[in-house]
Amino acid sequence: MAASSDGDASLNAAEVASDSDRKRQLLTGFLIGVIGGAFRYLLTFADLLRGALVCSAHAHPYVGWILPVGFVALAAAVARLLVIGLHPQRPAAVSSASKRR
């Protein structure tokens, strides 16, 4: 009888651990779904903004191209600043190639 009561206690501990794991997995799945849905919504919204920008550029035939080109240049500058800010050191291959020139 003592052996079976020890076995029952270990099964109960495993069930408790699996219940907390299930709750953590449900919460993780929910958060991933919310973040993925928000990302999808932002992509759709950005596409609508891009379409509106192109339509407004077509309304001004001689200078309308400046606005889309300006936004692309701004986005490239922000991307470059993010890369430099997150990883300010150049890779060894790039720095050795630039020394040769």
C-alpha positions as CSV (number, residue, x, y, z in Angstrom):
1,M,0.0,0.0,0.0
2,A,2.9,2.4,0.7
3,A,4.3,1.9,-2.8
4,S,0.9,2.8,-4.4
5,S,0.5,5.9,-2.3
6,D,4.0,7.1,-3.3
7,G,3.1,6.4,-6.9
8,D,-0.1,8.4,-6.6
9,A,1.8,11.3,-5.1
10,S,4.2,11.4,-8.0
11,L,1.4,11.3,-10.5
12,N,-0.4,14.2,-8.8
13,A,2.8,16.3,-8.9
14,A,3.2,15.5,-12.6
15,E,-0.4,16.6,-13.2
16,V,0.1,19.8,-11.4
17,A,3.2,20.6,-13.5
18,S,1.4,19.8,-16.7
19,D,-1.5,22.1,-15.7
20,S,0.8,25.0,-15.2
21,D,2.5,24.2,-18.5
22,R,-0.8,24.1,-20.3
23,K,-1.7,27.5,-18.9
24,R,1.7,28.9,-19.9
25,Q,1.2,27.4,-23.4
26,L,-2.2,28.8,-23.8
27,L,-1.0,32.3,-22.7
28,T,1.9,32.1,-25.1
29,G,-0.3,31.0,-28.0
30,F,-2.7,33.8,-27.2
31,L,0.0,36.4,-27.1
32,I,1.6,35.1,-30.4
33,G,-1.8,35.4,-32.0
34,V,-2.4,38.9,-30.8
35,I,1.0,40.1,-31.9
36,G,0.6,38.3,-35.3
37,G,-2.8,39.8,-35.8
38,A,-1.5,43.3,-35.0
39,F,1.4,42.9,-37.4
40,R,-1.0,41.8,-40.1
41,Y,-3.2,44.8,-39.4
42,L,-0.3,47.2,-39.6
43,L,0.8,45.7,-42.9
44,T,-2.6,46.2,-44.3
45,F,-2.7,49.8,-43.0
46,A,0.8,50.5,-44.5
47,D,-0.4,49.1,-47.8
48,L,-3.4,51.5,-47.8
49,L,-1.1,54.4,-46.9
50,R,1.2,53.5,-49.8
51,G,-1.7,53.4,-52.2
52,A,-2.9,56.8,-51.0
53,L,0.6,58.2,-51.3
54,V,0.9,57.0,-54.9
55,C,-2.5,58.3,-55.8
56,S,-1.7,61.7,-54.4
57,A,1.6,61.7,-56.3
58,H,-0.3,61.1,-59.5
59,A,-2.4,64.2,-58.8
60,H,0.7,66.4,-59.3
61,P,2.4,65.1,-62.4
62,Y,5.7,67.2,-62.3
63,V,6.5,67.2,-58.6
64,G,4.5,64.3,-57.3
65,W,7.4,61.9,-57.6
66,I,9.3,63.8,-54.9
67,L,7.0,62.6,-52.0
68,P,7.4,58.9,-52.6
69,V,11.1,59.2,-53.3
70,G,11.5,61.2,-50.1
71,F,9.7,58.6,-48.0
72,V,11.9,55.9,-49.4
73,A,15.0,57.9,-48.6
74,L,13.7,58.6,-45.1
75,A,13.0,54.9,-44.6
76,A,16.4,53.9,-45.8
77,A,18.0,56.5,-43.4
78,V,16.0,55.2,-40.5
79,A,17.0,51.6,-41.3
80,R,20.6,52.5,-41.5
81,L,20.4,54.3,-38.1
82,L,18.8,51.3,-36.6
83,V,21.5,49.0,-37.9
84,I,24.3,51.2,-36.7
85,G,22.6,51.7,-33.4
86,L,22.0,48.0,-32.8
87,H,25.4,46.9,-34.1
88,P,27.9,49.7,-34.4
89,Q,30.9,47.6,-35.3
90,R,31.5,46.5,-38.9
91,P,32.1,42.9,-39.6
92,A,35.8,41.9,-40.1
93,A,35.2,41.0,-43.8
94,V,33.9,44.4,-44.6
95,S,36.6,46.3,-42.8
96,S,39.4,44.2,-44.3
97,A,37.9,44.7,-47.8
98,S,37.8,48.4,-47.3
99,K,41.4,48.5,-46.1
100,R,42.6,47.0,-49.4
101,R,41.1,49.9,-51.5
